Amino acid sequence: MLVVGTAGHVDHGKSTLIKALTGIDPDRLQEEKDRGMTIDLGFAWLKLPGGREVSIVDVPGHERFIKNMLAGVGGIDLALLVVAADEGVMPQTREHLGILDLLQVKSGLVAITKKDLVDDEWLELVTADVEELLQPTCLSGAPLVAVSAVSREGLPQLLETMDRLLAATPERIDLGRPRLPVDRIFTISGFGTVVTGTLIDGSLSVGQEVEVLPRRLKARVRGLQTHKHKIDRAVPGSRVAVNVTGVAKEDIMRGDVLTTPGWLRPTIAIDVRLRILDDVPRPVEHNTPVSFHTGSSEAPGRVRLLDRQELGPGETGWAQVRLEAPLAPTKGDHFIIRSPNETLGGGRIVALHARRHRRFHGPTIQSLELAEKGSPEELLVRALDERSPTTAAEAARQSGLPWQDARATLERLVSQGKLDALGSGPLENETYLISPQGWIRVKGQVESFLADYHRRLPLRPGMPREELKSRLGVPPRPLADVLQRLAQDGVIVEGKGWVRHAQYVVKLAPALQAKVDSFLAALHSNPYSPPSDQALEPDLMNLLIDEGKVVKVAEGVVFETQAYRQMVERIIDHTRSHGKITVAEVRDLFSSSRKYALALLEHLDQEKVTQRVGDERVLRV
């Protein structure tokens, strides 16, 4: 299924031509009929001579409704530029053609309408004028057909030309990521909410769960129609009406995107390659407020020029658009920017969720150029450089590549040692990957976080693992592999629940060291009944525990590690020989007190060395 979109100046006969070709009046609003002027998008369809059925999107030509025109021309396969023979090229002819050129519409033709109102000589002049206008645009060399919707002269030739051009148009590829930019919302009694749009990048099926972005609304496909015929599955490139359940008409707006959940995230920061139209009256300056249009959506924003102070007519440069409201495009989508009253320029989206860049920064410009023109390998490595470690599926999404193409490239890069796969097994969409640059970044972050932690809390043996995970923002599964590799590389040391930098050693001040030495000496002098009146600060005590110098069995009861091991061995030997042991027997065994004997046995119960049975302990099996 292919889509034809009209373009052209107001009152040049677009809607009249569509009605003559299809028998369908695309002006559906009463106000449009009363005023004799298209205000909003209109829709029709027809079967071409070769049997191909196509959809037609009719757009308004008046300058006040350009934003409605922009909502309709996204995703078309062929542009039908309409120029009235009696008026010739007019302001919106030029503006609409400029928009088609910025959107890089691959195929088009021109219908010179109202030929019945002019003589042949005038028609030749208008034809020559249109051909000259087309030359510097993407429609250069497009066929021109003179027609009259009143007498129907030229209509068969127009349909044959349209058929020939569309026959040469490649079918849309199913990338498995369906997007339906919504251009119309209404309700049908007994069915509920219906949205329409041109489906791109994937297919939709009845019963499928969907998401409405950027509002993040969950819904389900109740029914599908194309040209008022029910279908079970809609294919890429088709005009589709989708009956959705779970959302009300009031919840959805034109410009929202209907898609499958989980893969597309709205953004407010977009890196773009921006081209300014040749006939804009003044340069576009840095930080210019604009309306940003892509697909059927629009949002106000500002253009931050990255490689110059202003962009003049016909110039191209790098820019970042900061939006005031989130939109849900994908990398590679085309866009248009407008001031309140005129189209300024447009281009292609190079990166989404963009960081704020330094202006006039060479490495930033090089990175953007790579994103625009890079090979699949370069795009995937760049995506992983920025976000490692991340899943293979996320790397494919960030690079804009279809999953199957991305997977083959990622497998090759892993086999060549240019990327590392964390974990084991074949590469799947949830396999975590990391690039060499990603390793450098993650290693630097870990070292920085640990250095900061050691500086703030110098008596602690290391940073809690959970705190490091939180600060890195790395999920648990890849974090374990990352830390294991950093430990193998001698960057970190892992303890029980903590991580420290390999080069970090706790250095106590002389006064603290003297306090620790005194405490250890007191434990050593009376190992089985250590004094409890020389308690250390929690950080110092934890340091001794983590260094393996003492064992804390209860609050206020701490043994020297060597003494603790001797006591445990003797308790095990006694229990093994006698089948049991009591608190009193432990007290007598070490010439200690009940306080220490009871604390030690309860500790061994917790450690699952012994088990209490009445007033006695036995060894756990």
GUZA-657077 format. One line per field, with one value per residue (C-alpha): x, y, z; residue in three letters. Coordinates in nm, 2 decimals. Each point is the difference from the previous one (the first is absolute). Last residue first. Layout:
<rs>
X = X/... $
Y = Y/... $
Z = Z/... $
residu = Ala/... $
</rs>
This chain:
<rs>
X = 2.43/0.01/0.20/-0.19/-0.07/-0.17/-0.27/-0.28/0.15/0.20/0.18/0.37/0.21/-0.29/0.17/-0.30/0.04/0.37/-0.08/-0.24/0.28/0.25/-0.24/-0.09/0.36/0.10/-0.27/0.02/0.36/0.33/0.23/0.01/-0.15/-0.18/-0.21/-0.06/-0.12/-0.23/-0.15/-0.07/0.15/-0.12/0.09/0.29/0.29/-0.14/-0.12/0.35/0.18/-0.24/0.03/0.38/0.02/-0.23/0.21/0.32/-0.15/-0.12/0.34/0.17/-0.26/0.03/-0.34/-0.27/-0.30/-0.16/-0.29/0.04/0.24/0.24/0.30/0.34/0.31/-0.17/0.07/-0.38/-0.05/0.28/-0.15/-0.35/0.13/0.17/-0.31/-0.23/0.22/0.19/-0.12/0.26/-0.23/-0.08/0.31/0.07/-0.09/0.14/0.30/0.11/0.33/-0.07/-0.33/0.17/0.28/-0.25/-0.16/0.33/0.11/-0.32/0.02/0.37/-0.10/-0.27/0.25/0.26/-0.25/-0.12/0.09/-0.26/0.15/-0.13/0.19/-0.25/-0.29/-0.26/-0.32/-0.24/-0.26/0.26/0.31/0.09/0.33/0.02/0.22/0.21/-0.11/-0.17/-0.19/-0.11/-0.11/-0.20/-0.15/-0.13/-0.14/-0.19/-0.12/-0.14/-0.26/-0.07/-0.11/0.25/-0.10/0.36/-0.11/-0.26/0.24/0.27/-0.25/-0.11/0.37/0.06/0.32/0.31/0.19/-0.14/0.23/0.06/-0.37/-0.01/0.33/-0.06/-0.35/0.13/0.28/-0.25/-0.24/0.29/0.15/-0.34/-0.07/0.34/-0.04/-0.35/0.13/0.30/-0.21/-0.25/0.28/0.10/-0.37/-0.24/-0.28/-0.28/-0.19/-0.38/-0.04/0.19/0.37/0.07/0.11/0.21/-0.01/0.10/0.06/0.31/0.04/0.28/0.13/-0.06/-0.26/-0.18/0.00/-0.13/-0.28/-0.09/-0.03/-0.22/-0.22/-0.03/-0.12/-0.26/-0.10/-0.06/0.25/-0.08/0.32/-0.18/-0.24/0.27/0.20/-0.32/-0.05/0.36/-0.05/0.20/0.34/0.08/-0.21/0.20/0.27/-0.27/-0.19/0.33/0.09/-0.34/0.02/0.36/-0.08/-0.31/0.21/0.00/-0.16/-0.22/0.13/0.35/-0.07/-0.15/0.31/0.23/-0.21/0.03/0.38/0.05/-0.19/-0.15/-0.28/0.03/-0.27/-0.31/-0.05/-0.23/-0.30/-0.02/0.27/0.03/-0.35/-0.02/-0.06/-0.20/-0.03/-0.16/-0.37/-0.19/-0.25/0.05/0.36/0.03/0.23/-0.05/0.10/0.12/0.03/0.35/0.01/-0.35/-0.28/-0.20/-0.06/0.05/-0.11/0.20/0.25/0.38/0.11/0.37/0.17/0.26/0.01/-0.13/-0.04/-0.26/-0.10/0.23/0.08/0.11/0.27/0.18/0.08/-0.25/-0.31/-0.25/-0.35/-0.27/-0.33/-0.37/-0.15/-0.14/-0.12/-0.14/0.34/0.25/-0.06/0.19/-0.14/0.27/0.17/0.35/0.28/0.28/-0.12/-0.20/0.10/-0.25/-0.26/-0.02/0.03/0.27/-0.15/0.22/0.16/0.04/0.18/-0.16/0.07/-0.32/-0.07/-0.36/-0.04/-0.27/0.12/-0.07/0.08/-0.23/-0.35/-0.11/-0.09/-0.26/0.16/-0.16/0.01/-0.38/-0.12/-0.11/-0.15/-0.32/-0.09/0.01/0.26/-0.03/-0.12/0.13/-0.17/0.28/-0.06/0.29/0.16/0.26/0.38/0.08/-0.26/-0.33/-0.12/-0.34/-0.18/-0.34/-0.07/-0.08/0.30/0.23/-0.16/0.14/-0.18/0.03/0.37/0.09/0.09/0.27/0.06/0.35/-0.10/0.29/-0.11/-0.30/0.09/-0.13/-0.10/-0.10/-0.35/-0.04/0.34/0.24/0.30/0.33/0.22/-0.29/-0.38/-0.16/-0.26/-0.34/-0.13/-0.33/-0.14/-0.32/-0.17/-0.37/-0.03/0.31/0.24/0.25/0.37/0.20/0.37/0.16/0.35/-0.02/0.32/0.08/0.33/0.06/0.21/-0.26/0.15/-0.23/-0.03/0.23/-0.16/0.03/-0.36/-0.09/0.15/-0.18/-0.34/0.03/0.08/-0.30/-0.23/0.11/-0.04/-0.36/-0.07/0.13/-0.34/-0.26/-0.21/-0.04/0.31/0.21/0.35/0.35/0.26/0.35/0.26/0.27/0.33/0.11/-0.23/0.28/0.05/0.24/-0.19/-0.36/-0.05/0.13/-0.25/-0.28/0.08/0.03/-0.35/-0.15/0.14/-0.13/-0.34/-0.01/0.07/-0.26/-0.29/-0.12/-0.32/-0.03/0.35/-0.15/0.27/0.37/0.06/0.36/0.17/0.19/0.26/0.26/-0.15/0.32/-0.19/0.19/-0.09/-0.37/0.01/0.15/-0.26/-0.27/0.16/0.04/-0.36/-0.11/0.13/-0.14/0.12/-0.26/-0.33/-0.22/0.18/-0.06/0.30/-0.05/0.30/-0.08/0.27/0.06/0.09/-0.15/0.14/-0.03/-0.21/-0.32/0.11/0.20/-0.31/-0.17/0.29/-0.03/-0.36/0.03/0.20/-0.30/0.07/-0.18/0.11/-0.16/0.13/-0.05/0.01/0.09/-0.14/0.21/-0.21/0.22/-0.25/0.02/-0.26/-0.10/0.02/-0.11/0.10/-0.02/0.22/-0.13/-0.10/-0.08/-0.18/-0.35/-0.10/-0.32/0.14/0.31/-0.22/-0.21/0.31/0.06/0.18/0.15/-0.30/0.02/-0.06/0.36/0.16/-0.26/-0.02/0.38/0.01/-0.26/0.20/0.32/-0.16/0.25/-0.22/0.29/0.34/0.14/0.06/-0.18/0.12/0.00/0.02/0.10/-0.14 $
Y = -3.19/0.29/-0.07/-0.03/0.27/-0.05/0.18/-0.12/-0.10/0.29/-0.05/0.05/0.11/0.17/0.35/0.12/-0.30/0.08/0.35/-0.13/-0.22/0.28/0.24/-0.27/-0.08/0.36/0.10/-0.34/0.09/-0.13/-0.28/-0.11/-0.35/0.10/0.26/-0.23/-0.28/0.24/0.11/-0.36/-0.24/-0.31/-0.32/-0.06/-0.04/0.21/0.27/0.02/0.01/0.27/0.21/-0.04/0.11/0.30/0.12/-0.03/0.20/0.28/0.02/0.05/0.27/0.20/-0.01/0.26/0.01/0.34/-0.07/-0.36/-0.23/0.27/-0.17/0.18/0.04/-0.09/0.33/0.04/-0.05/0.24/0.26/-0.06/0.07/0.32/0.12/-0.09/0.19/-0.23/-0.16/-0.03/-0.10/-0.35/-0.17/-0.33/-0.32/-0.27/0.20/0.17/0.17/-0.02/0.19/0.28/0.02/0.03/0.30/0.17/-0.04/0.15/0.30/0.06/-0.01/0.25/0.24/-0.06/0.07/-0.31/-0.08/-0.22/-0.12/0.08/-0.12/-0.27/0.24/-0.13/-0.21/-0.12/-0.27/-0.25/0.13/0.09/0.15/0.24/0.10/-0.31/-0.11/-0.31/0.22/0.23/-0.31/-0.13/0.34/0.02/-0.35/0.06/0.34/-0.17/-0.19/0.26/0.28/0.29/0.35/0.06/0.18/-0.27/-0.29/0.17/0.05/-0.36/-0.12/0.19/0.21/-0.13/-0.07/0.29/0.22/0.25/0.09/0.32/-0.06/-0.37/0.07/0.26/-0.23/-0.28/0.21/0.13/-0.35/-0.15/0.29/-0.03/-0.38/0.06/0.26/-0.21/-0.31/0.19/0.12/-0.36/-0.09/-0.18/-0.24/-0.15/-0.28/0.07/-0.01/-0.32/-0.08/-0.37/-0.11/0.16/0.31/0.35/0.02/0.21/0.21/0.04/-0.35/-0.11/-0.26/0.27/0.23/-0.28/-0.09/0.37/0.03/-0.30/0.12/0.35/-0.12/-0.23/0.27/0.27/0.29/0.34/0.00/0.06/-0.28/-0.24/0.09/-0.05/-0.35/-0.10/0.10/0.27/0.04/0.24/0.30/0.25/-0.22/-0.27/0.23/0.10/-0.37/-0.06/0.30/-0.08/-0.36/0.10/0.24/0.37/0.28/0.19/-0.14/0.04/0.37/0.05/-0.14/0.21/0.31/-0.09/-0.06/0.34/0.21/0.32/-0.02/-0.23/-0.26/-0.06/-0.37/-0.14/-0.22/-0.06/0.01/0.08/0.13/0.10/0.34/0.31/0.36/0.33/-0.05/0.32/0.18/-0.10/-0.11/-0.35/-0.30/-0.32/-0.35/-0.33/-0.32/-0.15/-0.08/-0.05/0.24/0.00/0.36/0.17/0.36/0.31/-0.13/0.06/-0.03/-0.06/0.13/-0.09/0.20/0.05/0.33/0.08/0.33/0.08/-0.20/0.20/-0.01/-0.31/-0.36/-0.10/0.21/-0.04/0.01/0.06/-0.18/-0.02/-0.34/-0.16/-0.35/-0.16/-0.14/0.26/0.37/0.24/0.35/0.25/0.23/0.10/-0.09/0.06/0.21/-0.11/0.24/0.23/0.01/-0.38/-0.07/-0.27/-0.21/-0.07/-0.34/-0.16/-0.32/-0.09/-0.08/-0.04/0.09/-0.03/-0.38/-0.27/-0.36/-0.27/-0.36/-0.11/-0.02/-0.04/0.32/0.27/0.34/0.32/0.28/0.06/-0.05/-0.29/-0.01/0.18/-0.28/-0.24/-0.27/-0.37/-0.13/0.10/-0.01/0.07/0.16/-0.07/0.16/-0.25/0.04/-0.29/-0.28/-0.01/-0.34/-0.14/0.22/0.17/0.20/0.37/0.10/-0.18/-0.12/-0.15/-0.11/-0.04/0.10/0.03/0.30/0.12/0.38/0.12/0.36/0.05/-0.24/-0.23/-0.36/-0.32/-0.35/-0.21/-0.15/0.08/0.03/0.28/0.00/0.17/0.30/0.23/0.01/0.31/0.14/-0.05/-0.02/-0.15/0.01/-0.18/-0.29/0.02/0.35/0.09/0.25/0.23/0.07/0.12/0.04/-0.25/-0.10/-0.38/-0.16/-0.37/-0.13/-0.34/0.16/-0.10/0.16/0.22/-0.11/0.15/0.27/-0.09/-0.10/0.33/0.20/-0.19/0.01/0.37/0.05/-0.21/0.18/0.34/-0.12/-0.11/0.34/0.20/0.14/-0.07/0.30/0.15/-0.16/0.15/-0.14/0.09/-0.27/0.08/-0.28/0.05/0.11/0.17/-0.11/-0.02/0.37/0.23/-0.06/0.01/0.38/-0.01/-0.27/0.20/0.31/-0.20/-0.15/0.34/0.14/-0.30/0.03/0.37/-0.09/-0.28/0.21/0.03/-0.10/-0.36/-0.07/0.04/-0.22/-0.05/-0.33/-0.04/-0.33/-0.15/-0.25/-0.01/0.25/0.15/0.15/0.32/-0.02/-0.06/0.30/0.22/-0.11/0.09/0.35/0.06/-0.10/0.19/0.32/-0.04/-0.17/0.02/0.19/-0.12/-0.33/-0.10/-0.18/-0.33/-0.20/-0.37/-0.14/-0.37/-0.24/0.20/-0.05/0.35/0.21/0.02/0.16/0.25/0.12/0.05/0.22/0.19/0.09/0.38/0.00/-0.14/-0.32/-0.26/-0.36/-0.30/-0.34/-0.26/-0.37/-0.24/-0.32/-0.16/-0.16/0.12/0.27/0.15/-0.09/0.30/0.14/0.31/0.20/0.37/0.19/0.32/0.34/-0.07/0.29/0.05/0.20/-0.18/-0.34/0.05/0.12/-0.31/-0.22/-0.31/0.17/-0.32/-0.04/-0.36/-0.08/-0.10/0.20/0.28/0.03/0.02/0.27/0.21/-0.04/0.12/0.28/0.29/0.17/0.01/-0.06/-0.35/-0.35/-0.33/-0.33/-0.34/-0.31/-0.35/-0.34 $
Z = 6.01/0.25/0.30/0.33/0.26/0.34/0.20/-0.21/-0.34/-0.14/-0.33/-0.06/-0.30/-0.17/0.02/0.20/0.25/0.02/0.11/0.26/0.12/0.02/0.18/0.25/0.08/0.03/0.25/0.18/0.10/-0.11/0.11/-0.37/0.03/0.32/-0.17/-0.30/0.23/0.18/-0.33/-0.09/-0.25/-0.18/-0.17/0.24/-0.24/-0.28/0.24/0.16/-0.33/-0.14/0.32/-0.02/-0.36/0.06/0.30/-0.20/-0.29/0.24/0.16/-0.34/-0.10/0.33/0.15/0.03/0.23/0.06/-0.25/-0.10/-0.18/-0.14/-0.15/0.01/-0.23/-0.32/-0.17/-0.04/0.37/0.09/-0.23/0.13/0.36/-0.12/-0.17/0.29/0.25/0.23/0.33/0.27/0.29/-0.14/0.11/-0.17/0.18/-0.23/-0.13/0.32/-0.09/-0.37/0.03/0.20/-0.25/-0.29/0.18/0.08/-0.36/-0.12/0.23/-0.10/-0.37/0.07/0.16/-0.27/-0.28/-0.18/-0.35/-0.18/-0.32/-0.35/-0.30/-0.09/0.02/0.23/-0.04/0.27/0.08/0.13/-0.17/-0.36/-0.10/-0.29/-0.29/-0.01/-0.35/0.15/0.24/-0.28/-0.19/0.29/0.07/-0.36/0.00/0.33/-0.14/-0.31/0.20/0.27/-0.24/-0.04/0.12/0.12/0.31/0.09/-0.06/0.21/0.29/-0.03/0.02/0.32/-0.05/0.17/0.31/0.20/0.20/-0.28/-0.04/-0.22/-0.18/-0.04/-0.15/-0.24/-0.11/-0.04/-0.22/-0.22/-0.04/-0.09/-0.25/-0.16/-0.05/-0.14/-0.25/-0.11/-0.03/-0.21/-0.23/-0.05/-0.06/0.22/-0.07/0.21/-0.15/0.01/-0.39/-0.02/-0.06/0.07/0.34/0.27/0.21/-0.12/-0.37/-0.08/-0.31/-0.25/0.07/-0.36/0.12/0.19/-0.30/-0.23/0.25/0.02/-0.38/-0.03/0.29/-0.15/-0.33/0.17/0.24/-0.26/0.04/0.16/0.19/0.34/-0.08/-0.09/0.32/0.20/-0.14/0.06/0.36/0.17/0.17/-0.14/-0.09/-0.20/-0.13/-0.06/-0.24/-0.17/-0.04/-0.16/-0.24/-0.10/-0.08/-0.19/-0.20/0.10/-0.20/0.24/0.33/-0.13/-0.09/0.35/0.17/-0.22/0.10/0.37/-0.03/-0.16/0.26/-0.15/0.26/0.29/-0.01/0.23/-0.01/-0.26/0.08/-0.38/-0.26/-0.38/-0.08/-0.36/-0.17/0.03/-0.09/0.07/-0.08/0.05/0.22/0.36/-0.07/-0.14/0.04/-0.21/0.09/-0.17/0.20/0.00/0.37/0.14/0.09/0.33/0.11/0.34/0.07/0.02/-0.26/-0.01/-0.36/-0.05/-0.31/-0.26/-0.32/-0.35/-0.19/-0.27/0.17/0.29/0.31/0.30/0.27/-0.13/0.08/0.27/-0.08/0.29/-0.15/0.25/0.06/-0.05/-0.08/-0.31/-0.09/-0.32/-0.10/0.11/0.06/0.22/0.07/0.04/0.25/-0.13/0.25/-0.26/-0.29/-0.31/-0.28/-0.16/-0.28/-0.05/-0.37/-0.02/0.28/0.30/0.04/0.35/0.08/0.33/0.37/0.20/0.36/0.13/-0.03/0.01/0.03/-0.25/0.08/0.28/-0.13/-0.36/-0.19/-0.03/-0.03/0.11/-0.25/0.00/0.36/0.21/0.35/-0.11/-0.23/0.29/0.06/0.11/-0.34/-0.34/-0.34/-0.25/-0.33/-0.23/-0.31/-0.11/-0.02/0.23/0.02/0.19/0.13/0.07/-0.26/-0.02/-0.31/0.03/-0.21/0.24/0.33/0.32/0.32/0.37/0.02/0.37/0.22/0.23/0.03/0.02/-0.09/-0.24/-0.14/-0.02/0.08/-0.17/0.10/-0.31/-0.02/-0.37/-0.16/-0.08/-0.24/0.00/-0.10/-0.10/0.02/-0.15/0.24/0.16/0.35/0.11/0.36/0.09/-0.18/0.08/-0.14/-0.20/0.15/-0.16/-0.02/-0.31/-0.09/0.23/-0.08/-0.02/0.08/-0.03/0.12/-0.18/-0.28/-0.26/-0.32/-0.21/-0.36/-0.26/-0.22/-0.37/-0.03/0.17/-0.28/-0.27/0.18/0.05/-0.37/-0.09/0.23/-0.13/-0.36/0.08/0.16/-0.29/-0.10/0.27/-0.13/0.35/0.17/-0.28/-0.05/-0.11/0.09/0.12/0.05/0.27/-0.14/0.32/0.28/0.27/-0.06/-0.20/-0.33/0.12/-0.04/-0.35/-0.10/0.16/-0.20/-0.32/0.06/0.08/-0.32/-0.20/0.15/-0.10/-0.36/0.01/0.11/0.36/0.20/-0.12/0.14/0.34/0.16/-0.07/0.18/0.10/0.07/0.29/0.13/0.27/0.25/0.16/0.29/-0.06/-0.37/0.08/0.24/-0.27/-0.24/0.25/0.05/-0.37/-0.09/0.31/-0.14/-0.35/-0.32/-0.28/0.04/-0.29/-0.04/0.37/0.15/0.18/0.14/0.03/0.23/0.00/0.28/0.29/0.35/0.12/-0.23/0.21/0.33/-0.20/-0.18/0.33/0.11/-0.33/0.09/0.01/-0.32/-0.19/-0.20/0.22/-0.05/-0.18/0.10/-0.26/0.05/-0.27/-0.15/-0.28/-0.28/-0.28/-0.09/0.35/0.27/0.21/0.35/0.20/0.30/0.10/0.24/0.14/-0.14/-0.36/-0.15/-0.16/0.31/0.07/-0.10/0.21/0.30/-0.04/0.05/-0.22/-0.29/-0.16/-0.23/-0.13/-0.36/-0.03/-0.29/-0.02/0.38/0.01/-0.27/0.19/0.32/-0.16/-0.22/0.02/0.27/0.25/-0.13/-0.05/0.15/-0.03/0.17/-0.16/0.22/-0.09/0.11 $
residu = Val/Arg/Leu/Val/Arg/Glu/Asp/Gly/Val/Arg/Gln/Thr/Val/Lys/Glu/Gln/Asp/Leu/His/Glu/Leu/Leu/Ala/Leu/Ala/Tyr/Lys/Arg/Ser/Ser/Ser/Phe/Leu/Asp/Arg/Val/Glu/Ala/Val/Thr/Ile/Lys/Gly/His/Ser/Arg/Thr/His/Asp/Ile/Ile/Arg/Glu/Val/Met/Gln/Arg/Tyr/Ala/Gln/Thr/Glu/Phe/Val/Val/Gly/Glu/Ala/Val/Lys/Val/Val/Lys/Gly/Glu/Asp/Ile/Leu/Leu/Asn/Met/Leu/Asp/Pro/Glu/Leu/Ala/Gln/Asp/Ser/Pro/Pro/Ser/Tyr/Pro/Asn/Ser/His/Leu/Ala/Ala/Leu/Phe/Ser/Asp/Val/Lys/Ala/Gln/Leu/Ala/Pro/Ala/Leu/Lys/Val/Val/Tyr/Gln/Ala/His/Arg/Val/Trp/Gly/Lys/Gly/Glu/Val/Ile/Val/Gly/Asp/Gln/Ala/Leu/Arg/Gln/Leu/Val/Asp/Ala/Leu/Pro/Arg/Pro/Pro/Val/Gly/Leu/Arg/Ser/Lys/Leu/Glu/Glu/Arg/Pro/Met/Gly/Pro/Arg/Leu/Pro/Leu/Arg/Arg/His/Tyr/Asp/Ala/Leu/Phe/Ser/Glu/Val/Gln/Gly/Lys/Val/Arg/Ile/Trp/Gly/Gln/Pro/Ser/Ile/Leu/Tyr/Thr/Glu/Asn/Glu/Leu/Pro/Gly/Ser/Gly/Leu/Ala/Asp/Leu/Lys/Gly/Gln/Ser/Val/Leu/Arg/Glu/Leu/Thr/Ala/Arg/Ala/Asp/Gln/Trp/Pro/Leu/Gly/Ser/Gln/Arg/Ala/Ala/Glu/Ala/Ala/Thr/Thr/Pro/Ser/Arg/Glu/Asp/Leu/Ala/Arg/Val/Leu/Leu/Glu/Glu/Pro/Ser/Gly/Lys/Glu/Ala/Leu/Glu/Leu/Ser/Gln/Ile/Thr/Pro/Gly/His/Phe/Arg/Arg/His/Arg/Arg/Ala/His/Leu/Ala/Val/Ile/Arg/Gly/Gly/Gly/Leu/Thr/Glu/Asn/Pro/Ser/Arg/Ile/Ile/Phe/His/Asp/Gly/Lys/Thr/Pro/Ala/Leu/Pro/Ala/Glu/Leu/Arg/Val/Gln/Ala/Trp/Gly/Thr/Glu/Gly/Pro/Gly/Leu/Glu/Gln/Arg/Asp/Leu/Leu/Arg/Val/Arg/Gly/Pro/Ala/Glu/Ser/Ser/Gly/Thr/His/Phe/Ser/Val/Pro/Thr/Asn/His/Glu/Val/Pro/Arg/Pro/Val/Asp/Asp/Leu/Ile/Arg/Leu/Arg/Val/Asp/Ile/Ala/Ile/Thr/Pro/Arg/Leu/Trp/Gly/Pro/Thr/Thr/Leu/Val/Asp/Gly/Arg/Met/Ile/Asp/Glu/Lys/Ala/Val/Gly/Thr/Val/Asn/Val/Ala/Val/Arg/Ser/Gly/Pro/Val/Ala/Arg/Asp/Ile/Lys/His/Lys/His/Thr/Gln/Leu/Gly/Arg/Val/Arg/Ala/Lys/Leu/Arg/Arg/Pro/Leu/Val/Glu/Val/Glu/Gln/Gly/Val/Ser/Leu/Ser/Gly/Asp/Ile/Leu/Thr/Gly/Thr/Val/Val/Thr/Gly/Phe/Gly/Ser/Ile/Thr/Phe/Ile/Arg/Asp/Val/Pro/Leu/Arg/Pro/Arg/Gly/Leu/Asp/Ile/Arg/Glu/Pro/Thr/Ala/Ala/Leu/Leu/Arg/Asp/Met/Thr/Glu/Leu/Leu/Gln/Pro/Leu/Gly/Glu/Arg/Ser/Val/Ala/Ser/Val/Ala/Val/Leu/Pro/Ala/Gly/Ser/Leu/Cys/Thr/Pro/Gln/Leu/Leu/Glu/Glu/Val/Asp/Ala/Thr/Val/Leu/Glu/Leu/Trp/Glu/Asp/Asp/Val/Leu/Asp/Lys/Lys/Thr/Ile/Ala/Val/Leu/Gly/Ser/Lys/Val/Gln/Leu/Leu/Asp/Leu/Ile/Gly/Leu/His/Glu/Arg/Thr/Gln/Pro/Met/Val/Gly/Glu/Asp/Ala/Ala/Val/Val/Leu/Leu/Ala/Leu/Asp/Ile/Gly/Gly/Val/Gly/Ala/Leu/Met/Asn/Lys/Ile/Phe/Arg/Glu/His/Gly/Pro/Val/Asp/Val/Ile/Ser/Val/Glu/Arg/Gly/Gly/Pro/Leu/Lys/Leu/Trp/Ala/Phe/Gly/Leu/Asp/Ile/Thr/Met/Gly/Arg/Asp/Lys/Glu/Glu/Gln/Leu/Arg/Asp/Pro/Asp/Ile/Gly/Thr/Leu/Ala/Lys/Ile/Leu/Thr/Ser/Lys/Gly/His/Asp/Val/His/Gly/Ala/Thr/Gly/Val/Val/Leu/Met $
</rs>
